[in-house]
Amino acid sequence: MAETPIRLLIADDHPIVRDGIRGMFAGDPDFEVLGEAADGAQAVELARALNPDVILMDLRMPVMDGVTAIKELVKLGLPARVLVLTTYDTDKDVLPAIEAGATGYLLKDTGREDLVRSVRTAARGEAVLSPSVATRLLGQVRAPADALSARELEVLRLIAQGSTNREAARTLFISEATVKSHVLHIYAKLGVNDRAAAVAVAFRRGLLTAEDD
């Protein structure tokens, strides 16, 4: 048994999930569940009031999502460690959470023993990642810094074919703002400042072929 219990805060918008997580720690004197939050804003509010050691944080919640909540916690200088507990392990979920300041990232199919062990690890300030997330992060580290993502290549092909941002957005079923963001990333990675230069460099590097024109 720990000298003092590890104090927990559970943040998830599904009551049944919160009940399940609470149940995993019920009766264990090494842990104390201080409270539950149904969204990110409430998690930040409760963290300020209750000062937990570890926050088990879902990512996709109403009012305020998990990543924004993590950023708020860091901005406020709260010492709680954030252990993300979510269903999603895509790049767009994992990387922002880690960059925001999460100590760990687990999936909701994690078993009780692994979850308990991970909470202890997070409470010590040590990083903890589910295997699939660790593999994904390693892939990011090993990838060339200027490598274009699959989506960026799709946007680049459409640019080469003469599509405007609006047309590309319609083709890819994404917002025009997202296309603009991809275009800026493409410029940065290719070291160019306009669409024509991006296409020229892409052909020179073999990122595009005659079929893409």
Solvent accessible surface area in square Angstrom, and as a share of the most:
residue,aa,sasa,rsa
1,M,173,0.77
2,A,35,0.27
3,E,177,0.79
4,T,102,0.59
5,P,49,0.31
6,I,24,0.12
7,R,80,0.29
8,L,0,0.00
9,L,0,0.00
10,I,0,0.00
11,A,1,0.01
12,D,2,0.01
13,D,42,0.22
14,H,96,0.43
15,P,81,0.51
16,I,139,0.71
17,V,40,0.23
18,R,34,0.12
19,D,87,0.45
20,G,41,0.39
21,I,12,0.06
22,R,91,0.33
23,G,47,0.45
24,M,56,0.25
25,F,5,0.02
26,A,71,0.55
27,G,85,0.81
28,D,29,0.15
29,P,75,0.47
30,D,13,0.07
31,F,13,0.06
32,E,83,0.37
33,V,27,0.16
34,L,50,0.25
35,G,11,0.11
36,E,47,0.21
37,A,0,0.00
38,A,38,0.30
39,D,20,0.10
40,G,0,0.00
41,A,34,0.26
42,Q,68,0.30
43,A,0,0.00
44,V,15,0.08
45,E,116,0.52
46,L,39,0.19
47,A,2,0.01
48,R,154,0.56
49,A,78,0.61
50,L,62,0.31
51,N,67,0.34
52,P,3,0.02
53,D,43,0.22
54,V,0,0.00
55,I,0,0.00
56,L,2,0.01
57,M,0,0.00
58,D,9,0.05
59,L,7,0.03
60,R,104,0.38
61,M,17,0.08
62,P,73,0.46
63,V,126,0.72
64,M,45,0.20
65,D,60,0.31
66,G,0,0.00
67,V,26,0.15
68,T,53,0.31
69,A,0,0.00
70,I,1,0.00
71,K,109,0.46
72,E,48,0.21
73,L,5,0.03
74,V,90,0.52
75,K,151,0.64
76,L,71,0.35
77,G,60,0.58
78,L,45,0.22
79,P,95,0.60
80,A,14,0.11
81,R,102,0.37
82,V,6,0.03
83,L,0,0.00
84,V,0,0.00
85,L,10,0.05
86,T,0,0.00
87,T,91,0.53
88,Y,82,0.31
89,D,35,0.18
90,T,57,0.33
91,D,50,0.26
92,K,149,0.63
93,D,12,0.06
94,V,0,0.00
95,L,45,0.22
96,P,47,0.30
97,A,0,0.00
98,I,54,0.27
99,E,140,0.63
100,A,13,0.10
101,G,40,0.38
102,A,11,0.08
103,T,22,0.13
104,G,0,0.00
105,Y,0,0.00
106,L,7,0.04
107,L,27,0.13
108,K,66,0.28
109,D,123,0.64
110,T,25,0.15
111,G,40,0.39
112,R,104,0.38
113,E,131,0.59
114,D,63,0.33
115,L,3,0.01
116,V,13,0.07
117,R,138,0.50
118,S,9,0.06
119,V,0,0.00
120,R,75,0.27
121,T,21,0.12
122,A,0,0.00
123,A,32,0.25
124,R,148,0.54
125,G,31,0.29
126,E,84,0.38
127,A,80,0.62
128,V,23,0.13
129,L,59,0.29
130,S,10,0.06
131,P,114,0.72
132,S,49,0.31
133,V,0,0.00
134,A,33,0.26
135,T,93,0.54
136,R,86,0.31
137,L,31,0.16
138,L,86,0.43
139,G,39,0.38
140,Q,79,0.35
141,V,120,0.69
142,R,182,0.66
143,A,47,0.37
144,P,92,0.58
145,A,107,0.83
146,D,67,0.35
147,A,43,0.34
148,L,20,0.10
149,S,52,0.33
150,A,80,0.62
151,R,85,0.31
152,E,8,0.03
153,L,40,0.20
154,E,65,0.29
155,V,0,0.00
156,L,0,0.00
157,R,85,0.31
158,L,24,0.12
159,I,13,0.06
160,A,16,0.12
161,Q,101,0.45
162,G,59,0.56
163,S,20,0.13
164,T,73,0.42
165,N,31,0.16
166,R,154,0.56
167,E,73,0.33
168,A,2,0.01
169,A,9,0.07
170,R,155,0.57
171,T,77,0.45
172,L,26,0.13
173,F,185,0.77
174,I,42,0.21
175,S,61,0.40
176,E,59,0.27
177,A,72,0.56
178,T,52,0.30
179,V,1,0.00
180,K,102,0.43
181,S,47,0.31
182,H,32,0.14
183,V,8,0.05
184,L,115,0.57
185,H,91,0.41
186,I,0,0.00
187,Y,35,0.13
188,A,81,0.63
189,K,57,0.24
190,L,7,0.04
191,G,68,0.65
192,V,18,0.10
193,N,138,0.71
194,D,71,0.37
195,R,75,0.27
196,A,78,0.61
197,A,33,0.26
198,A,0,0.00
199,V,28,0.16
200,A,53,0.41
201,V,15,0.09
202,A,0,0.00
203,F,68,0.28
204,R,179,0.65
205,R,122,0.44
206,G,53,0.51
207,L,59,0.29
208,L,4,0.02
209,T,75,0.44
210,A,89,0.69
211,E,162,0.73
212,D,20,0.10
213,D,114,0.59
